Amino acid sequence: MDIDLSNYINTTVSEDQMTAYIYISSETAENGVIPADSITPENLRDFLSSRGIKAGIDKTLLQSILINRLFDRKHLIAKGKPAEDGKDGFFTLLFKTEIDNHPKVLEDGSVDYHNIDLYEPVHEGMKIAEYTPATTGHFGYNVAGGVINCTNGRELAPLKGTGFTVSDDNKTYYSALDGKIEYKNDTLTITNVLDIPGDVDLTTGDVVFNGDIIIHGNVYMGAVIKSKNNITIMGNVEGAMLYAGGDVQLKAGMQGGGKGYVEADGNICGKFFEQTKIRCNGSINVNSMMNCDVFCCGDITISGRHGIIVGGTTMTQGNITATVIGNMAEVKTVIAAGVNEKLVKEINALESEIKTVKEAHSKHERILDMLKSIKNPSEKDKLTKMLEQVIQSMQELDHKLSGLNSELEAKLFQTQNYSKSKITVQKYLYPNVHVTLNGLHYISKDTFTNVYLTESAGEVAVINDIHNK
């Protein structure tokens, strides 16, 4: 029996057409009780469609309403699907972009002025950023079957900057060098130069960097500067500690106050050094050194109109050239050039170790001969194992001896080179200058002008006329 469903059913649709409700009355005043089995899912769906409800219909609920006669109540019978916009691509930076350079308060209430962050360090090959690509959007629909448009996510341009490499898929960024990294003004910069515009003191903290360090201000007492490459300081330096894997260049000078320390695997240059301990694997070129403790593997050149070495101890494996050595007050000044005590000790230690290794080798040879002389051993396997152990030990001793001999040969070559060292004084060599030259000793008792000191007939000779040396 056909019935007019509009007499029993009421539908409502939300203003945005994303939800629709149905209400089925079990009876009406005019038509009485709704006939059983008079409404099928098919004609109910047709009815919903006639009311503009065409999509997102909950078919399971629709059947349940009819089967279980869930009348006289309001049901959410249809839901639209919102459009889903795509997400924009984004970068994840795997380093700190903001540096907290304030001193840290320790548990005991004291302040740690050494470990202060001045920059964010990176190492070659370190992953520094990852890119997550944009995603596509998904269309939606409303209960009337209308399509709701979506937008796709926006891709970002690759990171701009220097000092990094990018994977083939343009998603992963790596540091191309050891140094510092910063992200400013949408630019990623990695450099092996740490540029400090101002001063460095205890409140700045230790400056430790894998690349070059350039300090435009002064460096005050107690500061520590460490670089795997070069250190350049534009201002004055007090009793600080400088360590460089390369060169140290002081545009002014260093008043160490007995606490200053400079160590460089490369060269050291500056205007002056006072009361400073210096260790240099390269050469030194300064205008003056006063009361310093110096050891240098290369040449030492004290140049300029007042280029002077006075007081302290200055030692080098190379040559020394200075305008003036000592002073009129005859302050004790110790200088040494050529073979030095450190190198002699190293050679002696190597020779002693070589002797010990040779003795051990001879002992193993005797044991080997003894084992080989055994005829018809009762425990053949045990003898074979002992022979193998002795032979292996001898091979290890041979390898060690070869390395020691190579090292000794290099040290002896150094001795041959440095035994030709000279000391040149372009103006004045004053009294009370204690000279060690190629292992020979000499104390200046007079004032000499324009001389060079060299080895002659087993003695230190002071030769006039440096231009004809």
Secondary structure in CASP SS format (residue, H / E / C, confidence):
PFRMAT SS
TARGET T0000
AUTHOR 0000-0000-0000
METHOD secondary structure of the structure
MODEL  1
M C 1.00
D C 1.00
I C 1.00
D C 1.00
L H 1.00
S H 1.00
N H 1.00
Y C 1.00
I E 1.00
N E 1.00
T E 1.00
T E 1.00
V E 1.00
S C 1.00
E C 1.00
D C 1.00
Q C 1.00
M C 1.00
T E 1.00
A E 1.00
Y E 1.00
I E 1.00
Y E 1.00
I E 1.00
S C 1.00
S C 1.00
E E 1.00
T E 1.00
A C 1.00
E C 1.00
N C 1.00
G E 1.00
V E 1.00
I C 1.00
P C 1.00
A C 1.00
D C 1.00
S C 1.00
I C 1.00
T C 1.00
P H 1.00
E H 1.00
N H 1.00
L H 1.00
R H 1.00
D H 1.00
F H 1.00
L H 1.00
S H 1.00
S H 1.00
R C 1.00
G C 1.00
I C 1.00
K C 1.00
A C 1.00
G C 1.00
I E 1.00
D C 1.00
K H 1.00
T H 1.00
L H 1.00
L H 1.00
Q H 1.00
S H 1.00
I H 1.00
L H 1.00
I H 1.00
N C 1.00
R C 1.00
L C 1.00
F C 1.00
D C 1.00
R C 1.00
K E 1.00
H E 1.00
L E 1.00
I E 1.00
A E 1.00
K E 1.00
G C 1.00
K E 1.00
P C 1.00
A C 1.00
E E 1.00
D C 1.00
G C 1.00
K C 1.00
D C 1.00
G C 1.00
F E 1.00
F E 1.00
T E 1.00
L E 1.00
L C 1.00
F C 1.00
K C 1.00
T C 1.00
E C 1.00
I C 1.00
D C 1.00
N C 1.00
H C 1.00
P C 1.00
K E 1.00
V E 1.00
L C 1.00
E C 1.00
D C 1.00
G C 1.00
S C 1.00
V E 1.00
D E 1.00
Y C 1.00
H C 1.00
N C 1.00
I C 1.00
D C 1.00
L C 1.00
Y C 1.00
E E 1.00
P E 1.00
V E 1.00
H C 1.00
E C 1.00
G C 1.00
M C 1.00
K E 1.00
I E 1.00
A E 1.00
E E 1.00
Y E 1.00
T E 1.00
P C 1.00
A C 1.00
T C 1.00
T C 1.00
G C 1.00
H E 1.00
F C 1.00
G E 1.00
Y E 1.00
N C 1.00
V C 1.00
A C 1.00
G C 1.00
G C 1.00
V E 1.00
I E 1.00
N C 1.00
C C 1.00
T C 1.00
N C 1.00
G C 1.00
R C 1.00
E C 1.00
L C 1.00
A C 1.00
P C 1.00
L C 1.00
K E 1.00
G E 1.00
T E 1.00
G C 1.00
F E 1.00
T E 1.00
V E 1.00
S C 1.00
D C 1.00
D C 1.00
N C 1.00
K C 1.00
T E 1.00
Y E 1.00
Y E 1.00
S E 1.00
A C 1.00
L C 1.00
D C 1.00
G E 1.00
K E 1.00
I E 1.00
E E 1.00
Y E 1.00
K E 1.00
N C 1.00
D C 1.00
T E 1.00
L E 1.00
T E 1.00
I E 1.00
T E 1.00
N C 1.00
V E 1.00
L E 1.00
D E 1.00
I E 1.00
P C 1.00
G C 1.00
D C 1.00
V E 1.00
D C 1.00
L C 1.00
T C 1.00
T C 1.00
G C 1.00
D C 1.00
V E 1.00
V E 1.00
F E 1.00
N C 1.00
G C 1.00
D E 1.00
I E 1.00
I E 1.00
I E 1.00
H C 1.00
G C 1.00
N C 1.00
V E 1.00
Y C 1.00
M C 1.00
G C 1.00
A C 1.00
V E 1.00
I E 1.00
K E 1.00
S E 1.00
K C 1.00
N C 1.00
N C 1.00
I E 1.00
T E 1.00
I E 1.00
M C 1.00
G C 1.00
N C 1.00
V E 1.00
E C 1.00
G C 1.00
A C 1.00
M E 1.00
L E 1.00
Y E 1.00
A E 1.00
G C 1.00
G C 1.00
D C 1.00
V E 1.00
Q E 1.00
L E 1.00
K E 1.00
A E 1.00
G E 1.00
M E 1.00
Q E 1.00
G E 1.00
G E 1.00
G E 1.00
K E 1.00
G E 1.00
Y E 1.00
V E 1.00
E E 1.00
A E 1.00
D C 1.00
G C 1.00
N C 1.00
I E 1.00
C E 1.00
G E 1.00
K E 1.00
F E 1.00
F E 1.00
E E 1.00
Q E 1.00
T E 1.00
K E 1.00
I E 1.00
R E 1.00
C E 1.00
N C 1.00
G C 1.00
S C 1.00
I E 1.00
N E 1.00
V E 1.00
N E 1.00
S E 1.00
M E 1.00
M E 1.00
N C 1.00
C C 1.00
D E 1.00
V E 1.00
F E 1.00
C E 1.00
C C 1.00
G C 1.00
D C 1.00
I E 1.00
T E 1.00
I E 1.00
S C 1.00
G C 1.00
R C 1.00
H C 1.00
G C 1.00
I E 1.00
I E 1.00
V E 1.00
G C 1.00
G C 1.00
T E 1.00
T E 1.00
M E 1.00
T E 1.00
Q C 1.00
G C 1.00
N C 1.00
I E 1.00
T E 1.00
A E 1.00
T E 1.00
V E 1.00
I E 1.00
G C 1.00
N C 1.00
M C 1.00
A C 1.00
E C 1.00
V C 1.00
K C 1.00
T E 1.00
V E 1.00
I E 1.00
A E 1.00
A E 1.00
G C 1.00
V C 1.00
N C 1.00
E H 1.00
K H 1.00
L H 1.00
V H 1.00
K H 1.00
E H 1.00
I H 1.00
N H 1.00
A H 1.00
L H 1.00
E H 1.00
S H 1.00
E H 1.00
I H 1.00
K H 1.00
T H 1.00
V H 1.00
K H 1.00
E H 1.00
A H 1.00
H H 1.00
S H 1.00
K H 1.00
H H 1.00
E H 1.00
R H 1.00
I H 1.00
L H 1.00
D H 1.00
M H 1.00
L H 1.00
K H 1.00
S C 1.00
I C 1.00
K C 1.00
N C 1.00
P C 1.00
S C 1.00
E C 1.00
K H 1.00
D H 1.00
K H 1.00
L H 1.00
T H 1.00
K H 1.00
M H 1.00
L H 1.00
E H 1.00
Q H 1.00
V H 1.00
I H 1.00
Q H 1.00
S H 1.00
M H 1.00
Q H 1.00
E H 1.00
L H 1.00
D H 1.00
H H 1.00
K H 1.00
L H 1.00
S H 1.00
G H 1.00
L H 1.00
N H 1.00
S H 1.00
E H 1.00
L H 1.00
E H 1.00
A H 1.00
K H 1.00
L H 1.00
F H 1.00
Q H 1.00
T H 1.00
Q H 1.00
N H 1.00
Y H 1.00
S C 1.00
K C 1.00
S C 1.00
K C 1.00
I E 1.00
T E 1.00
V E 1.00
Q E 1.00
K E 1.00
Y E 1.00
L E 1.00
Y C 1.00
P C 1.00
N C 1.00
V E 1.00
H E 1.00
V E 1.00
T E 1.00
L E 1.00
N C 1.00
G C 1.00
L E 1.00
H E 1.00
Y E 1.00
I E 1.00
S C 1.00
K C 1.00
D C 1.00
T C 1.00
F E 1.00
T E 1.00
N E 1.00
V E 1.00
Y E 1.00
L E 1.00
T E 1.00
E E 1.00
S E 1.00
A C 1.00
G C 1.00
E E 1.00
V E 1.00
A E 1.00
V E 1.00
I E 1.00
N E 1.00
D C 1.00
I H 1.00
H H 1.00
N H 1.00
K C 1.00
END
